[in-house]
Amino acid sequence: MFEELVQAIHYLGVEPNAESIHKRIFPGQTYQAQRLRQHCHYLLRATESWLSHSHKETAIDLSLLRSYRERQLGKLFEQTYRRFLTALEQYSFRNAEYYLKRWELARERYAWDSVRGRTANLNLEEQEYFLQIATLGLKLRQACLTKAEQQVSSQQIAVPMLAEISLQAQKEEYQAIPMLQLYTLALSLYNPQPDEESFQAFTQTFDQQAHIFPAPEARDLLLLGINYGIRRINAGQEQYLRACLTLFQRGLSNELLLEQRRLNALTYNNIAGIAIRLGELNWAIGFLDTYRPKLDARSREAVYSLNRARIAYTQQDYKTALQSLSTINDRDLIHQMSARILQLKIYVDTEEFDFALNHIRNTRTYLKRRKNKGYHAQNYTNILRLTEAWCKLPPYDRKALQDWYGQVQETTPLTEREWLLRLG
């Protein structure tokens, strides 16, 4: 049945017909709808079981150990306990789930020993130790993800006991745990006044300890560092460009940035944009072509065209850049605004000021209609306002020009500060 469904859906692209399926898997037999439904049900359950098994981080199922304990099968309990303990010690990762599994195993040891009167050797301290590390790790990880979401959506989400958790995790005994050390550093990147030393310590620790996390968790940590660097860049701190590109390149080399062998379009844009700003045009072109097939097919051509337009603009090939931009029809806010800002820069650079002012009006209208713009909206608003002011500057008015320069230097966030300062 599985093979027949795969053939119909994925190869022939047709809706499976119940009677045809029945005829092929039960040749020469009368059609029985109930029988076919039973086979469908069994196939579904078998598939769900396989999917569940394939996502297990360890093959340790403590329900077996629990069953031996409840049945008082001492020899089998001890053998299974030692086997599970050895397997956990050989486990590749040391994330929160590992320590949680160690706590669960220690709890089973306690339950077995306590009912047999071995009160002198009860492992209460061991249980507290593993549970505390697992709890701190889970809370810090969730806090980082919550903070990251707040940066994008501007939601105000409370993180209960964050101060207490952070204080505990910073104790020397817990900072010796690489997982807690890395998450403590990751969380510090969301402080109101973060510092470059914390970022450097995070990237260095990540390089050393990324292997202790499963790929999805390591990817989340890598993106936390990258997003911090991008926020610093958006605030005008250009020194973070090289650090961000290095993080991106590491994520590409170890495939952490790929999910289901696909590269997210926003990540693709950010990598290309940073490489272009650093003047790494040959590397950028190679990257665009290499990873183009790994983009989602629905937005692949639009995203590729946007970045080819960026490169053409950098090379002052404005005609090619505008031709590439004219093919973009993407509803994503970042893609759409990136294309609009680039088009605006071309109009200003070629002194097409009427086109530029009309384009600014249209873009403001577009921004007003969009919801959930996140922290990017202020940056776009600042670019449009300052570019409009430049286009309207009175000729030969040096005071107005100096005032405008002052606004450009003081305005934050402003990703196009360098371009604006070059206009004069």
ABEGO torsion letter per residue (X at the ends): XAAAAAAAAAAAGBBBBAAAAAAAABBGBBBBAAAAAAAAAAAAAAAAAAAAAAABABABBAAAAAAAAAAGBAAAAAAAAAAAAAAAAABABBBAAAAAAAAAAAAAAAAAAAAAGBAAABAAAAAAAAAAAAAAAAAAAAAAAAAAAAAAAGBBBBBBGAAAAAAAAABAAAAABAAAAAAAAAAAAABABBBAAAAAAAAAAAAAAAAABBAAAAAAAAAAAAAAAAAAAAAGBAAAAAAAAAAAAAAAAAGAABBGGBBBAAAAAAAAAAAAAAGBAAAAAAAAAAAAAABBAAAAAAAAAAAAAAAAAAAGBAAAAAAAAAABBBABAAAAAAAAAAAAAAAAAAGBAAAAAAAAAAAAAAAAABBGAEAAAAAAAAAAAAAAAAAABBBGBAAAAAAAAAAAAABOBBAAAAAAAAAX
